[in-house]
Amino acid sequence: MRALVTGGAGFIGSNLVKHLCDGGHEVVVIDDLSSSGRSEIDPRAKLVVGDVGDRELVEKLLDKKDVVFHLAALGIISISLEKPEEAFRNNLMNGVRLLEAMRKKGVNKIVYSSSSSIYGEPKRNPVQEDDSKEPINPYGASKYTFEAALSAYAHSFGIGAIALRYFNVYGPGDEQKPVTRAVPSWIQWALTGDTVWIHWGGQQVKDYIYVDDVCRANIVAANSKLKGFHAYNVGGGVGRKMLDIAMTIKKIIGKDLKIVDKGARPGDPDTLVADISKITKELGWKPEVDLETGLKKTIEYYKERLKK
Ligand SMILES: NC(=O)c1ccc[n+]([C@@H]2O[C@H](COP(=O)([O-])OP(=O)(O)OC[C@H]3O[C@@H](n4cnc5c(N)ncnc54)[C@H](O)[C@@H]3O)[C@@H](O)[C@H]2O)c1
């Protein structure tokens, strides 16, 4: 396939680009380098530094493309709480600009990196795709409203759209700036002997999924013959206490950790676990990398990085 990957210099995007190139696909990336901390991607792909909201540029990049993987976003909940308008501008309105460009250029397939944040505090766990959605922060709301835009474009203009609602993604290549996610923060603090800060006493229950599994879900979605709008949870399907994850990191690294609790963190649900039966049944995808193996690979990545 010939793909445009938005946000392809980011954590998940750069891994996806590698998977696509390994599969012999032709890849162009658009990324404004605003949050990834990375300015190089797999050399087999072409990186164009620019904004997804730039219609003229995006139309040019859509020339002869079969599919768009849309990952570019303001992805940090705390920033979305400080700057809600920016979250909606980037995650909703830039997305609509991208859809308009696709419509004009006749590109009619998009795989969208959505988020479990759209569910807010779920009424039950594991959460299913049709369960209620009541986002509790501007980030979740902006991801959800763009799903609504995708549904509209699917029904009104025949664009095939698949929204993949990721739970907590972890793995090598996460260079997010500022670092806000638990796993990369904890691993880096643990390796450098710094204090490992946790929230809520580490009692929150979350669902973790390894980045390679997420990349496979994107490729399976792009290859599917589905028409219209579809949404799927992409998670490990298993709930784990955050403290247990910190303890697994400690076990793998083999060092004592200075764990200190920072207490509450606003905009973060207590328990959020994916029901993944829909994607398994309809697309044949399920996670392949268990948590311990995934954490070992992630720790190796940060060990190498800290040597540089
Ligand atoms: N990492 C997770 O656990 C997780 C969970 C749920 C959903 N997601 C979604 O997955 C996608 C990728 O997340 P990630 O973890 O790789 O984040 P990331 O911040 O590493 O990557 C996002 C990339 O998009 C780029 N970008 C942002 N706005 C842009 C714009 N207007 N134009 C061009 N490029 C722009 C950034 O520079 C960055 O490289 C996001 O849409 C995010 O909402 C991630």
The ligand as an SDF file (V2000), in Angstrom:
LIG
                    3D

 44 48  0  0  0  0  0  0  0  0999 V2000
    0.7540    6.4440   23.6240 N   0  0  0  0  0  0  0  0  0  0  0  0
   -0.4060    6.0350   24.0930 C   0  0  0  0  0  0  0  0  0  0  0  0
   -0.4680    5.3370   25.1250 O   0  0  0  0  0  0  0  0  0  0  0  0
   -1.6940    6.4010   23.3820 C   0  0  0  0  0  0  0  0  0  0  0  0
   -2.9150    5.9670   23.9420 C   0  0  0  0  0  0  0  0  0  0  0  0
   -4.1050    6.3060   23.2980 C   0  0  0  0  0  0  0  0  0  0  0  0
   -4.0930    7.0030   22.1120 C   0  0  0  0  0  0  0  0  0  0  0  0
   -2.9030    7.4270   21.5930 N   0  0  0  0  0  0  0  0  0  0  0  0
   -2.9430    8.1900   20.3330 C   0  0  0  0  0  0  0  0  0  0  0  0
   -1.9790    7.6620   19.4430 O   0  0  0  0  0  0  0  0  0  0  0  0
   -1.4360    8.7060   18.6200 C   0  0  0  0  0  0  0  0  0  0  0  0
    0.0810    8.6570   18.6810 C   0  0  0  0  0  0  0  0  0  0  0  0
    0.4820    8.8030   20.0350 O   0  0  0  0  0  0  0  0  0  0  0  0
    2.0050    8.7610   20.4870 P   0  0  0  0  0  0  0  0  0  0  0  0
    2.0160    8.1570   21.8210 O   0  0  0  0  0  0  0  0  0  0  0  0
    2.8370    8.1940   19.4080 O   0  0  0  0  0  0  0  0  0  0  0  0
    2.2780   10.3370   20.6690 O   0  0  0  0  0  0  0  0  0  0  0  0
    3.5230   11.2260   20.2320 P   0  0  0  0  0  0  0  0  0  0  0  0
    3.3190   12.5630   20.8720 O   0  0  0  0  0  0  0  0  0  0  0  0
    4.8060   10.5130   20.4420 O   0  0  0  0  0  0  0  0  0  0  0  0
    3.2890   11.3560   18.6580 O   0  0  0  0  0  0  0  0  0  0  0  0
    2.4290   12.2920   18.0750 C   0  0  0  0  0  0  0  0  0  0  0  0
    3.1650   12.9050   16.9000 C   0  0  0  0  0  0  0  0  0  0  0  0
    2.2980   13.8190   16.2400 O   0  0  0  0  0  0  0  0  0  0  0  0
    3.0420   14.9890   15.9130 C   0  0  0  0  0  0  0  0  0  0  0  0
    2.0770   16.0840   15.7660 N   0  0  0  0  0  0  0  0  0  0  0  0
    1.2740   16.6240   16.7090 C   0  0  0  0  0  0  0  0  0  0  0  0
    0.4970   17.5620   16.1590 N   0  0  0  0  0  0  0  0  0  0  0  0
    0.8250   17.6310   14.8350 C   0  0  0  0  0  0  0  0  0  0  0  0
    0.3520   18.4060   13.7490 C   0  0  0  0  0  0  0  0  0  0  0  0
   -0.5980   19.3240   13.8870 N   0  0  0  0  0  0  0  0  0  0  0  0
    0.9020   18.2050   12.5320 N   0  0  0  0  0  0  0  0  0  0  0  0
    1.8870   17.2690   12.3620 C   0  0  0  0  0  0  0  0  0  0  0  0
    2.3570   16.4950   13.3450 N   0  0  0  0  0  0  0  0  0  0  0  0
    1.8240   16.6830   14.5750 C   0  0  0  0  0  0  0  0  0  0  0  0
    4.0360   15.1570   17.0550 C   0  0  0  0  0  0  0  0  0  0  0  0
    5.1770   15.9160   16.7020 O   0  0  0  0  0  0  0  0  0  0  0  0
    4.4020   13.7060   17.3530 C   0  0  0  0  0  0  0  0  0  0  0  0
    5.5290   13.2890   16.5980 O   0  0  0  0  0  0  0  0  0  0  0  0
   -2.0490   10.0030   19.1350 C   0  0  0  0  0  0  0  0  0  0  0  0
   -3.1080   10.3390   18.2880 O   0  0  0  0  0  0  0  0  0  0  0  0
   -2.5690    9.6520   20.5210 C   0  0  0  0  0  0  0  0  0  0  0  0
   -3.6990   10.4400   20.8450 O   0  0  0  0  0  0  0  0  0  0  0  0
   -1.6980    7.1420   22.2050 C   0  0  0  0  0  0  0  0  0  0  0  0
  1  2  1  0
  2  3  2  0
  2  4  1  0
  4  5  1  0
  4 44  2  0
  5  6  2  0
  6  7  1  0
  7  8  2  0
  8  9  1  0
  8 44  1  0
  9 10  1  0
  9 42  1  0
 10 11  1  0
 11 12  1  0
 11 40  1  0
 12 13  1  0
 13 14  1  0
 14 15  2  0
 14 16  1  0
 14 17  1  0
 17 18  1  0
 18 19  2  0
 18 20  1  0
 18 21  1  0
 21 22  1  0
 22 23  1  0
 23 24  1  0
 23 38  1  0
 24 25  1  0
 25 26  1  0
 25 36  1  0
 26 27  1  0
 26 35  1  0
 27 28  2  0
 28 29  1  0
 29 30  1  0
 29 35  2  0
 30 31  1  0
 30 32  2  0
 32 33  1  0
 33 34  2  0
 34 35  1  0
 36 37  1  0
 36 38  1  0
 38 39  1  0
 40 41  1  0
 40 42  1  0
 42 43  1  0
M  CHG  2   8   1  16  -1
M  END
$$$$
